Amino acid sequence: MHSAYISVGSNLGRKFENCRKGITALTSCGKCRLIDNSLVYQTEPVDYRDQDWFVNYVVKIETTLDPFSLLDTLKSIEGDAGRTRDAVRFGPRVLDLDIILYDAIVVDTPKLVIPHPRMHKRRFVLRPICDIDPSIIHPVFHRTMQFLLESIDSEDQRITEYK
């Protein structure tokens, strides 16, 4: 079994329900088991700001899938949820499922990069991971998730607990 952290997000339609259905689909595939999840957050858009706020959280799973098969599974679930490839980079999406970490491996291919290449700059990823385990070590930067979270400017990327 492998351990993976998946970032879950939506800012279109019934945001929380979209995310919940995405994780249900992932754990129903028979090759992934939910181990833990973070709190759920409302998060300010990053990069492309002219859009609604997101609902975001992170789940920890155990899986028998290799990283590329896991990626294919996540993309299929996104498509089933109605996601089309983004017309605007970082724009609105009905469901976004990203592999943040997979065991402690590093993958750098045109199709897949692990750890997620922007995770260390994203409060909406780091805050939820820290809910699960702030002592996880980033396999490239060799810093804890808590350290990376505290390194983000406190005025940037507003985030509040989802109610």
Secondary structure, DSSP 8 states (H G I E B T S, - for coil): -EEEEEEEEE-SSSHHHHHHHHHHHHHHTSSEEEEEE---EEE---SS-SS--EEEEEEEEEESS-HHHHHHHHHHHHHHTT----SSTT---S-EEEEEEETT--EE-SS-EES-TTGGG-HHHHHHHHHH-TT-B-TTT--BHHHHHHTS-TTSS-EEE--
